[in-house]
């Protein structure tokens, strides 16, 4: 199982709605609303880099209030 962090920029005022939807996903281990350039930080666990790519593209980037993501894969 691999771990990664996903930084998310959401439309202004939509942070709570986005995080409520993402919190329900099995891949999400932890989630935080942030101050600063990024609005949401997710810690996720998935079985492979391919599964991570699919997760980000199909479950995060398809949310209309999400405007930008950045994914950081944990090295060790």
PyMOL Python script that loads the backbone (N, CA, C, O; Angstrom):
from pymol import cmd

cmd.read_pdbstr("""\
ATOM      1  N   UNK A   1       0.856  -1.183   0.000  1.00  0.00           N
ATOM      2  CA  UNK A   1       0.000   0.000   0.000  1.00  0.00           C
ATOM      3  C   UNK A   1       0.893   1.235   0.000  1.00  0.00           C
ATOM      4  O   UNK A   1       1.839   1.333   0.782  1.00  0.00           O
ATOM      5  N   UNK A   2       0.581   2.166  -0.882  1.00  0.00           N
ATOM      6  CA  UNK A   2       1.358   3.406  -0.936  1.00  0.00           C
ATOM      7  C   UNK A   2       0.552   4.563  -0.355  1.00  0.00           C
ATOM      8  O   UNK A   2      -0.678   4.569  -0.387  1.00  0.00           O
ATOM      9  N   UNK A   3       1.280   5.540   0.176  1.00  0.00           N
ATOM     10  CA  UNK A   3       0.647   6.723   0.736  1.00  0.00           C
ATOM     11  C   UNK A   3       1.004   7.937  -0.105  1.00  0.00           C
ATOM     12  O   UNK A   3       2.069   7.998  -0.720  1.00  0.00           O
ATOM     13  N   UNK A   4       0.091   8.899  -0.120  1.00  0.00           N
ATOM     14  CA  UNK A   4       0.328  10.163  -0.823  1.00  0.00           C
ATOM     15  C   UNK A   4      -0.474  11.261  -0.127  1.00  0.00           C
ATOM     16  O   UNK A   4      -1.426  11.000   0.608  1.00  0.00           O
ATOM     17  N   UNK A   5      -0.057  12.483  -0.385  1.00  0.00           N
ATOM     18  CA  UNK A   5      -0.796  13.651   0.058  1.00  0.00           C
ATOM     19  C   UNK A   5      -1.279  14.379  -1.190  1.00  0.00           C
ATOM     20  O   UNK A   5      -0.539  14.521  -2.164  1.00  0.00           O
ATOM     21  N   UNK A   6      -2.520  14.837  -1.153  1.00  0.00           N
ATOM     22  CA  UNK A   6      -3.076  15.578  -2.286  1.00  0.00           C
ATOM     23  C   UNK A   6      -3.479  16.959  -1.780  1.00  0.00           C
ATOM     24  O   UNK A   6      -4.309  17.091  -0.880  1.00  0.00           O
ATOM     25  N   UNK A   7      -2.878  17.977  -2.374  1.00  0.00           N
ATOM     26  CA  UNK A   7      -3.242  19.360  -2.096  1.00  0.00           C
ATOM     27  C   UNK A   7      -4.315  19.777  -3.088  1.00  0.00           C
ATOM     28  O   UNK A   7      -4.220  19.487  -4.281  1.00  0.00           O
ATOM     29  N   UNK A   8      -5.341  20.464  -2.583  1.00  0.00           N
ATOM     30  CA  UNK A   8      -6.477  20.836  -3.422  1.00  0.00           C
ATOM     31  C   UNK A   8      -6.782  22.316  -3.260  1.00  0.00           C
ATOM     32  O   UNK A   8      -6.842  22.833  -2.144  1.00  0.00           O
ATOM     33  N   UNK A   9      -6.972  22.986  -4.383  1.00  0.00           N
ATOM     34  CA  UNK A   9      -7.471  24.351  -4.388  1.00  0.00           C
ATOM     35  C   UNK A   9      -8.929  24.281  -4.810  1.00  0.00           C
ATOM     36  O   UNK A   9      -9.254  23.765  -5.879  1.00  0.00           O
ATOM     37  N   UNK A  10      -9.803  24.803  -3.961  1.00  0.00           N
ATOM     38  CA  UNK A  10     -11.244  24.775  -4.220  1.00  0.00           C
ATOM     39  C   UNK A  10     -11.745  26.192  -4.503  1.00  0.00           C
ATOM     40  O   UNK A  10     -11.098  27.181  -4.157  1.00  0.00           O
ATOM     41  N   UNK A  11     -12.889  26.260  -5.128  1.00  0.00           N
ATOM     42  CA  UNK A  11     -13.517  27.561  -5.341  1.00  0.00           C
ATOM     43  C   UNK A  11     -13.843  28.173  -3.990  1.00  0.00           C
ATOM     44  O   UNK A  11     -14.175  27.469  -3.037  1.00  0.00           O
ATOM     45  N   UNK A  12     -13.744  29.486  -3.921  1.00  0.00           N
ATOM     46  CA  UNK A  12     -13.981  30.207  -2.675  1.00  0.00           C
ATOM     47  C   UNK A  12     -15.350  29.881  -2.087  1.00  0.00           C
ATOM     48  O   UNK A  12     -16.370  29.980  -2.771  1.00  0.00           O
ATOM     49  N   UNK A  13     -15.362  29.497  -0.828  1.00  0.00           N
ATOM     50  CA  UNK A  13     -16.601  29.169  -0.134  1.00  0.00           C
ATOM     51  C   UNK A  13     -17.049  27.730  -0.284  1.00  0.00           C
ATOM     52  O   UNK A  13     -18.011  27.320   0.367  1.00  0.00           O
ATOM     53  N   UNK A  14     -16.379  26.948  -1.126  1.00  0.00           N
ATOM     54  CA  UNK A  14     -16.786  25.555  -1.375  1.00  0.00           C
ATOM     55  C   UNK A  14     -15.945  24.539  -0.607  1.00  0.00           C
ATOM     56  O   UNK A  14     -16.145  23.334  -0.757  1.00  0.00           O
ATOM     57  N   UNK A  15     -15.021  25.004   0.201  1.00  0.00           N
ATOM     58  CA  UNK A  15     -14.095  24.110   0.888  1.00  0.00           C
ATOM     59  C   UNK A  15     -14.812  23.058   1.737  1.00  0.00           C
ATOM     60  O   UNK A  15     -14.478  21.876   1.668  1.00  0.00           O
ATOM     61  N   UNK A  16     -15.781  23.474   2.527  1.00  0.00           N
ATOM     62  CA  UNK A  16     -16.487  22.526   3.405  1.00  0.00           C
ATOM     63  C   UNK A  16     -17.263  21.478   2.617  1.00  0.00           C
ATOM     64  O   UNK A  16     -17.273  20.305   2.988  1.00  0.00           O
ATOM     65  N   UNK A  17     -17.908  21.888   1.543  1.00  0.00           N
ATOM     66  CA  UNK A  17     -18.659  20.941   0.719  1.00  0.00           C
ATOM     67  C   UNK A  17     -17.728  19.936   0.054  1.00  0.00           C
ATOM     68  O   UNK A  17     -18.036  18.745  -0.003  1.00  0.00           O
ATOM     69  N   UNK A  18     -16.593  20.408  -0.448  1.00  0.00           N
ATOM     70  CA  UNK A  18     -15.638  19.514  -1.106  1.00  0.00           C
ATOM     71  C   UNK A  18     -15.090  18.513  -0.110  1.00  0.00           C
ATOM     72  O   UNK A  18     -15.045  17.317  -0.401  1.00  0.00           O
ATOM     73  N   UNK A  19     -14.674  18.976   1.060  1.00  0.00           N
ATOM     74  CA  UNK A  19     -14.074  18.062   2.025  1.00  0.00           C
ATOM     75  C   UNK A  19     -15.100  17.065   2.569  1.00  0.00           C
ATOM     76  O   UNK A  19     -14.742  15.929   2.878  1.00  0.00           O
ATOM     77  N   UNK A  20     -16.353  17.463   2.690  1.00  0.00           N
ATOM     78  CA  UNK A  20     -17.394  16.513   3.129  1.00  0.00           C
ATOM     79  C   UNK A  20     -17.530  15.365   2.135  1.00  0.00           C
ATOM     80  O   UNK A  20     -17.672  14.209   2.534  1.00  0.00           O
ATOM     81  N   UNK A  21     -17.486  15.680   0.846  1.00  0.00           N
ATOM     82  CA  UNK A  21     -17.575  14.637  -0.180  1.00  0.00           C
ATOM     83  C   UNK A  21     -16.345  13.742  -0.192  1.00  0.00           C
ATOM     84  O   UNK A  21     -16.464  12.522  -0.302  1.00  0.00           O
ATOM     85  N   UNK A  22     -15.178  14.335  -0.080  1.00  0.00           N
ATOM     86  CA  UNK A  22     -13.936  13.561  -0.119  1.00  0.00           C
ATOM     87  C   UNK A  22     -13.747  12.710   1.132  1.00  0.00           C
ATOM     88  O   UNK A  22     -13.185  11.617   1.063  1.00  0.00           O
ATOM     89  N   UNK A  23     -14.208  13.199   2.254  1.00  0.00           N
ATOM     90  CA  UNK A  23     -14.080  12.482   3.536  1.00  0.00           C
ATOM     91  C   UNK A  23     -14.754  11.108   3.482  1.00  0.00           C
ATOM     92  O   UNK A  23     -14.345  10.192   4.196  1.00  0.00           O
ATOM     93  N   UNK A  24     -15.762  10.961   2.659  1.00  0.00           N
ATOM     94  CA  UNK A  24     -16.519   9.706   2.553  1.00  0.00           C
ATOM     95  C   UNK A  24     -15.784   8.622   1.767  1.00  0.00           C
ATOM     96  O   UNK A  24     -16.152   7.450   1.845  1.00  0.00           O
ATOM     97  N   UNK A  25     -14.761   8.992   1.021  1.00  0.00           N
ATOM     98  CA  UNK A  25     -14.074   8.041   0.152  1.00  0.00           C
ATOM     99  C   UNK A  25     -13.152   7.123   0.955  1.00  0.00           C
ATOM    100  O   UNK A  25     -12.437   7.578   1.849  1.00  0.00           O
ATOM    101  N   UNK A  26     -13.174   5.838   0.633  1.00  0.00           N
ATOM    102  CA  UNK A  26     -12.379   4.847   1.360  1.00  0.00           C
ATOM    103  C   UNK A  26     -10.878   5.115   1.287  1.00  0.00           C
ATOM    104  O   UNK A  26     -10.148   4.789   2.223  1.00  0.00           O
ATOM    105  N   UNK A  27     -10.413   5.700   0.197  1.00  0.00           N
ATOM    106  CA  UNK A  27      -8.980   5.940   0.011  1.00  0.00           C
ATOM    107  C   UNK A  27      -8.436   7.044   0.914  1.00  0.00           C
ATOM    108  O   UNK A  27      -7.230   7.119   1.147  1.00  0.00           O
ATOM    109  N   UNK A  28      -9.319   7.897   1.418  1.00  0.00           N
ATOM    110  CA  UNK A  28      -8.902   9.042   2.236  1.00  0.00           C
ATOM    111  C   UNK A  28      -8.688   8.589   3.676  1.00  0.00           C
ATOM    112  O   UNK A  28      -9.608   8.113   4.340  1.00  0.00           O
ATOM    113  N   UNK A  29      -7.447   8.749   4.142  1.00  0.00           N
ATOM    114  CA  UNK A  29      -7.074   8.385   5.513  1.00  0.00           C
ATOM    115  C   UNK A  29      -7.332   9.553   6.455  1.00  0.00           C
ATOM    116  O   UNK A  29      -7.809   9.361   7.573  1.00  0.00           O
ATOM    117  N   UNK A  30      -7.014  10.764   6.001  1.00  0.00           N
ATOM    118  CA  UNK A  30      -7.203  11.958   6.815  1.00  0.00           C
ATOM    119  C   UNK A  30      -7.405  13.148   5.896  1.00  0.00           C
ATOM    120  O   UNK A  30      -6.977  13.128   4.742  1.00  0.00           O
ATOM    121  N   UNK A  31      -8.055  14.184   6.405  1.00  0.00           N
ATOM    122  CA  UNK A  31      -8.304  15.376   5.601  1.00  0.00           C
ATOM    123  C   UNK A  31      -8.276  16.616   6.471  1.00  0.00           C
ATOM    124  O   UNK A  31      -8.655  16.588   7.642  1.00  0.00           O
ATOM    125  N   UNK A  32      -7.815  17.711   5.870  1.00  0.00           N
ATOM    126  CA  UNK A  32      -7.653  18.967   6.600  1.00  0.00           C
ATOM    127  C   UNK A  32      -8.046  20.134   5.707  1.00  0.00           C
ATOM    128  O   UNK A  32      -7.775  20.121   4.506  1.00  0.00           O
ATOM    129  N   UNK A  33      -8.689  21.150   6.295  1.00  0.00           N
ATOM    130  CA  UNK A  33      -8.882  22.428   5.622  1.00  0.00           C
ATOM    131  C   UNK A  33      -7.727  23.322   6.064  1.00  0.00           C
ATOM    132  O   UNK A  33      -7.410  23.397   7.252  1.00  0.00           O
ATOM    133  N   UNK A  34      -7.101  23.998   5.103  1.00  0.00           N
ATOM    134  CA  UNK A  34      -5.896  24.777   5.353  1.00  0.00           C
ATOM    135  C   UNK A  34      -6.115  26.263   5.145  1.00  0.00           C
ATOM    136  O   UNK A  34      -7.061  26.672   4.471  1.00  0.00           O
ATOM    137  N   UNK A  35      -5.236  27.070   5.727  1.00  0.00           N
ATOM    138  CA  UNK A  35      -5.109  28.488   5.391  1.00  0.00           C
ATOM    139  C   UNK A  35      -3.947  28.590   4.422  1.00  0.00           C
ATOM    140  O   UNK A  35      -2.985  27.831   4.534  1.00  0.00           O
ATOM    141  N   UNK A  36      -4.015  29.509   3.479  1.00  0.00           N
ATOM    142  CA  UNK A  36      -2.902  29.711   2.568  1.00  0.00           C
ATOM    143  C   UNK A  36      -3.274  29.424   1.131  1.00  0.00           C
ATOM    144  O   UNK A  36      -4.444  29.459   0.752  1.00  0.00           O
ATOM    145  N   UNK A  37      -2.243  29.136   0.330  1.00  0.00           N
ATOM    146  CA  UNK A  37      -2.428  28.935  -1.109  1.00  0.00           C
ATOM    147  C   UNK A  37      -3.322  27.739  -1.416  1.00  0.00           C
ATOM    148  O   UNK A  37      -4.127  27.793  -2.346  1.00  0.00           O
ATOM    149  N   UNK A  38      -3.191  26.668  -0.652  1.00  0.00           N
ATOM    150  CA  UNK A  38      -4.002  25.462  -0.833  1.00  0.00           C
ATOM    151  C   UNK A  38      -5.116  25.446   0.191  1.00  0.00           C
ATOM    152  O   UNK A  38      -4.940  25.938   1.306  1.00  0.00           O
ATOM    153  N   UNK A  39      -6.256  24.890  -0.168  1.00  0.00           N
ATOM    154  CA  UNK A  39      -7.433  24.894   0.707  1.00  0.00           C
ATOM    155  C   UNK A  39      -7.629  23.592   1.473  1.00  0.00           C
ATOM    156  O   UNK A  39      -8.117  23.602   2.603  1.00  0.00           O
ATOM    157  N   UNK A  40      -7.251  22.469   0.861  1.00  0.00           N
ATOM    158  CA  UNK A  40      -7.508  21.152   1.453  1.00  0.00           C
ATOM    159  C   UNK A  40      -6.268  20.280   1.295  1.00  0.00           C
ATOM    160  O   UNK A  40      -5.597  20.308   0.263  1.00  0.00           O
ATOM    161  N   UNK A  41      -5.978  19.509   2.330  1.00  0.00           N
ATOM    162  CA  UNK A  41      -4.911  18.514   2.278  1.00  0.00           C
ATOM    163  C   UNK A  41      -5.523  17.158   2.597  1.00  0.00           C
ATOM    164  O   UNK A  41      -6.173  16.987   3.628  1.00  0.00           O
ATOM    165  N   UNK A  42      -5.311  16.192   1.701  1.00  0.00           N
ATOM    166  CA  UNK A  42      -5.774  14.829   1.923  1.00  0.00           C
ATOM    167  C   UNK A  42      -4.582  13.907   2.101  1.00  0.00           C
ATOM    168  O   UNK A  42      -3.587  14.027   1.386  1.00  0.00           O
ATOM    169  N   UNK A  43      -4.675  13.003   3.038  1.00  0.00           N
ATOM    170  CA  UNK A  43      -3.730  11.889   3.110  1.00  0.00           C
ATOM    171  C   UNK A  43      -4.499  10.686   2.584  1.00  0.00           C
ATOM    172  O   UNK A  43      -5.580  10.364   3.077  1.00  0.00           O
ATOM    173  N   UNK A  44      -3.930  10.022   1.572  1.00  0.00           N
ATOM    174  CA  UNK A  44      -4.619   8.898   0.939  1.00  0.00           C
ATOM    175  C   UNK A  44      -3.711   7.671   0.911  1.00  0.00           C
ATOM    176  O   UNK A  44      -2.487   7.788   0.950  1.00  0.00           O
ATOM    177  N   UNK A  45      -4.329   6.500   0.843  1.00  0.00           N
ATOM    178  CA  UNK A  45      -3.616   5.233   0.692  1.00  0.00           C
ATOM    179  C   UNK A  45      -4.255   4.465  -0.452  1.00  0.00           C
ATOM    180  O   UNK A  45      -5.470   4.274  -0.503  1.00  0.00           O
ATOM    181  N   UNK A  46      -3.402   4.033  -1.365  1.00  0.00           N
ATOM    182  CA  UNK A  46      -3.866   3.267  -2.525  1.00  0.00           C
ATOM    183  C   UNK A  46      -2.846   2.180  -2.830  1.00  0.00           C
ATOM    184  O   UNK A  46      -1.700   2.261  -2.389  1.00  0.00           O
ATOM    185  N   UNK A  47      -3.256   1.162  -3.583  1.00  0.00           N
ATOM    186  CA  UNK A  47      -2.360   0.029  -3.813  1.00  0.00           C
ATOM    187  C   UNK A  47      -1.239   0.282  -4.821  1.00  0.00           C
ATOM    188  O   UNK A  47      -0.248  -0.449  -4.814  1.00  0.00           O
ATOM    189  N   UNK A  48      -1.358   1.297  -5.692  1.00  0.00           N
ATOM    190  CA  UNK A  48      -0.359   1.471  -6.746  1.00  0.00           C
ATOM    191  C   UNK A  48      -0.397   2.904  -7.278  1.00  0.00           C
ATOM    192  O   UNK A  48      -1.367   3.627  -7.053  1.00  0.00           O
ATOM    193  N   UNK A  49       0.660   3.309  -7.983  1.00  0.00           N
ATOM    194  CA  UNK A  49       0.645   4.629  -8.621  1.00  0.00           C
ATOM    195  C   UNK A  49      -0.488   4.772  -9.636  1.00  0.00           C
ATOM    196  O   UNK A  49      -1.056   5.854  -9.788  1.00  0.00           O
ATOM    197  N   UNK A  50      -0.811   3.691 -10.321  1.00  0.00           N
ATOM    198  CA  UNK A  50      -1.905   3.734 -11.289  1.00  0.00           C
ATOM    199  C   UNK A  50      -3.250   3.979 -10.599  1.00  0.00           C
ATOM    200  O   UNK A  50      -4.084   4.737 -11.093  1.00  0.00           O
ATOM    201  N   UNK A  51      -3.444   3.330  -9.457  1.00  0.00           N
ATOM    202  CA  UNK A  51      -4.676   3.533  -8.686  1.00  0.00           C
ATOM    203  C   UNK A  51      -4.756   4.963  -8.164  1.00  0.00           C
ATOM    204  O   UNK A  51      -5.835   5.552  -8.120  1.00  0.00           O
ATOM    205  N   UNK A  52      -3.606   5.523  -7.764  1.00  0.00           N
ATOM    206  CA  UNK A  52      -3.561   6.910  -7.315  1.00  0.00           C
ATOM    207  C   UNK A  52      -3.937   7.851  -8.451  1.00  0.00           C
ATOM    208  O   UNK A  52      -4.730   8.772  -8.255  1.00  0.00           O
ATOM    209  N   UNK A  53      -3.384   7.631  -9.621  1.00  0.00           N
ATOM    210  CA  UNK A  53      -3.700   8.480 -10.775  1.00  0.00           C
ATOM    211  C   UNK A  53      -5.189   8.430 -11.093  1.00  0.00           C
ATOM    212  O   UNK A  53      -5.811   9.465 -11.335  1.00  0.00           O
ATOM    213  N   UNK A  54      -5.754   7.242 -11.093  1.00  0.00           N
ATOM    214  CA  UNK A  54      -7.190   7.096 -11.356  1.00  0.00           C
ATOM    215  C   UNK A  54      -8.014   7.798 -10.288  1.00  0.00           C
ATOM    216  O   UNK A  54      -8.994   8.472 -10.603  1.00  0.00           O
ATOM    217  N   UNK A  55      -7.623   7.644  -9.032  1.00  0.00           N
ATOM    218  CA  UNK A  55      -8.324   8.285  -7.919  1.00  0.00           C
ATOM    219  C   UNK A  55      -8.343   9.802  -8.089  1.00  0.00           C
ATOM    220  O   UNK A  55      -9.396  10.430  -7.979  1.00  0.00           O
ATOM    221  N   UNK A  56      -7.187  10.384  -8.354  1.00  0.00           N
ATOM    222  CA  UNK A  56      -7.104  11.844  -8.489  1.00  0.00           C
ATOM    223  C   UNK A  56      -7.901  12.322  -9.702  1.00  0.00           C
ATOM    224  O   UNK A  56      -8.653  13.292  -9.609  1.00  0.00           O
ATOM    225  N   UNK A  57      -7.740  11.653 -10.823  1.00  0.00           N
ATOM    226  CA  UNK A  57      -8.409  12.104 -12.044  1.00  0.00           C
ATOM    227  C   UNK A  57      -9.913  11.876 -12.026  1.00  0.00           C
ATOM    228  O   UNK A  57     -10.666  12.711 -12.527  1.00  0.00           O
ATOM    229  N   UNK A  58     -10.367  10.753 -11.455  1.00  0.00           N
ATOM    230  CA  UNK A  58     -11.789  10.420 -11.528  1.00  0.00           C
ATOM    231  C   UNK A  58     -12.605  10.800 -10.296  1.00  0.00           C
ATOM    232  O   UNK A  58     -13.811  11.022 -10.398  1.00  0.00           O
ATOM    233  N   UNK A  59     -11.962  10.876  -9.141  1.00  0.00           N
ATOM    234  CA  UNK A  59     -12.727  11.168  -7.927  1.00  0.00           C
ATOM    235  C   UNK A  59     -12.495  12.557  -7.360  1.00  0.00           C
ATOM    236  O   UNK A  59     -13.350  13.077  -6.643  1.00  0.00           O
ATOM    237  N   UNK A  60     -11.353  13.173  -7.664  1.00  0.00           N
ATOM    238  CA  UNK A  60     -11.091  14.516  -7.145  1.00  0.00           C
ATOM    239  C   UNK A  60     -11.293  15.572  -8.224  1.00  0.00           C
ATOM    240  O   UNK A  60     -12.060  16.517  -8.039  1.00  0.00           O
ATOM    241  N   UNK A  61     -10.613  15.414  -9.334  1.00  0.00           N
ATOM    242  CA  UNK A  61     -10.675  16.453 -10.378  1.00  0.00           C
ATOM    243  C   UNK A  61     -12.036  16.555 -11.060  1.00  0.00           C
ATOM    244  O   UNK A  61     -12.294  17.538 -11.755  1.00  0.00           O
ATOM    245  N   UNK A  62     -12.898  15.585 -10.884  1.00  0.00           N
ATOM    246  CA  UNK A  62     -14.228  15.668 -11.476  1.00  0.00           C
ATOM    247  C   UNK A  62     -15.194  16.490 -10.623  1.00  0.00           C
ATOM    248  O   UNK A  62     -16.299  16.799 -11.068  1.00  0.00           O
ATOM    249  N   UNK A  63     -14.791  16.842  -9.414  1.00  0.00           N
ATOM    250  CA  UNK A  63     -15.624  17.702  -8.560  1.00  0.00           C
ATOM    251  C   UNK A  63     -15.549  19.116  -9.123  1.00  0.00           C
ATOM    252  O   UNK A  63     -14.463  19.684  -9.233  1.00  0.00           O
ATOM    253  N   UNK A  64     -16.681  19.679  -9.475  1.00  0.00           N
ATOM    254  CA  UNK A  64     -16.691  20.958 -10.189  1.00  0.00           C
ATOM    255  C   UNK A  64     -16.084  22.107  -9.381  1.00  0.00           C
ATOM    256  O   UNK A  64     -15.579  23.061  -9.972  1.00  0.00           O
ATOM    257  N   UNK A  65     -16.119  22.043  -8.056  1.00  0.00           N
ATOM    258  CA  UNK A  65     -15.562  23.105  -7.212  1.00  0.00           C
ATOM    259  C   UNK A  65     -14.044  22.996  -7.033  1.00  0.00           C
ATOM    260  O   UNK A  65     -13.428  23.886  -6.448  1.00  0.00           O
ATOM    261  N   UNK A  66     -13.446  21.930  -7.524  1.00  0.00           N
ATOM    262  CA  UNK A  66     -11.993  21.751  -7.434  1.00  0.00           C
ATOM    263  C   UNK A  66     -11.357  22.393  -8.663  1.00  0.00           C
ATOM    264  O   UNK A  66     -11.673  22.040  -9.800  1.00  0.00           O
ATOM    265  N   UNK A  67     -10.449  23.350  -8.413  1.00  0.00           N
ATOM    266  CA  UNK A  67      -9.829  24.049  -9.537  1.00  0.00           C
ATOM    267  C   UNK A  67      -8.388  23.614  -9.799  1.00  0.00           C
ATOM    268  O   UNK A  67      -7.880  23.826 -10.900  1.00  0.00           O
ATOM    269  N   UNK A  68      -7.711  23.005  -8.803  1.00  0.00           N
ATOM    270  CA  UNK A  68      -6.317  22.638  -8.976  1.00  0.00           C
ATOM    271  C   UNK A  68      -5.938  21.576  -7.945  1.00  0.00           C
ATOM    272  O   UNK A  68      -6.422  21.605  -6.813  1.00  0.00           O
ATOM    273  N   UNK A  69      -5.072  20.642  -8.337  1.00  0.00           N
ATOM    274  CA  UNK A  69      -4.554  19.647  -7.401  1.00  0.00           C
ATOM    275  C   UNK A  69      -3.053  19.506  -7.583  1.00  0.00           C
ATOM    276  O   UNK A  69      -2.509  19.801  -8.647  1.00  0.00           O
ATOM    277  N   UNK A  70      -2.394  19.049  -6.525  1.00  0.00           N
ATOM    278  CA  UNK A  70      -0.987  18.692  -6.582  1.00  0.00           C
ATOM    279  C   UNK A  70      -0.816  17.462  -5.714  1.00  0.00           C
ATOM    280  O   UNK A  70      -1.232  17.456  -4.556  1.00  0.00           O
ATOM    281  N   UNK A  71      -0.203  16.410  -6.266  1.00  0.00           N
ATOM    282  CA  UNK A  71      -0.089  15.135  -5.572  1.00  0.00           C
ATOM    283  C   UNK A  71       1.364  14.883  -5.184  1.00  0.00           C
ATOM    284  O   UNK A  71       2.271  15.002  -6.009  1.00  0.00           O
ATOM    285  N   UNK A  72       1.569  14.534  -3.923  1.00  0.00           N
ATOM    286  CA  UNK A  72       2.895  14.255  -3.380  1.00  0.00           C
ATOM    287  C   UNK A  72       2.927  12.814  -2.897  1.00  0.00           C
ATOM    288  O   UNK A  72       2.228  12.462  -1.947  1.00  0.00           O
ATOM    289  N   UNK A  73       3.731  11.979  -3.542  1.00  0.00           N
ATOM    290  CA  UNK A  73       3.825  10.570  -3.160  1.00  0.00           C
ATOM    291  C   UNK A  73       4.869  10.424  -2.052  1.00  0.00           C
ATOM    292  O   UNK A  73       5.971  10.964  -2.154  1.00  0.00           O
ATOM    293  N   UNK A  74       4.519   9.695  -1.001  1.00  0.00           N
ATOM    294  CA  UNK A  74       5.424   9.480   0.133  1.00  0.00           C
ATOM    295  C   UNK A  74       6.537   8.524  -0.296  1.00  0.00           C
ATOM    296  O   UNK A  74       6.269   7.441  -0.817  1.00  0.00           O
ATOM    297  N   UNK A  75       7.798   8.936  -0.069  1.00  0.00           N
ATOM    298  CA  UNK A  75       8.946   8.131  -0.457  1.00  0.00           C
ATOM    299  C   UNK A  75       9.254   7.031   0.567  1.00  0.00           C
ATOM    300  O   UNK A  75       9.561   5.899   0.194  1.00  0.00           O
ATOM    301  N   UNK A  76       9.172   7.367   1.841  1.00  0.00           N
ATOM    302  CA  UNK A  76       9.383   6.368   2.905  1.00  0.00           C
ATOM    303  C   UNK A  76       8.833   6.828   4.204  1.00  0.00           C
ATOM    304  O   UNK A  76       8.925   6.112   5.201  1.00  0.00           O
TER     305      UNK A  76
END
""", "prot")
cmd.dss("prot")
cmd.show_as("cartoon", "prot")
cmd.util.cbc("prot")
cmd.orient("prot")
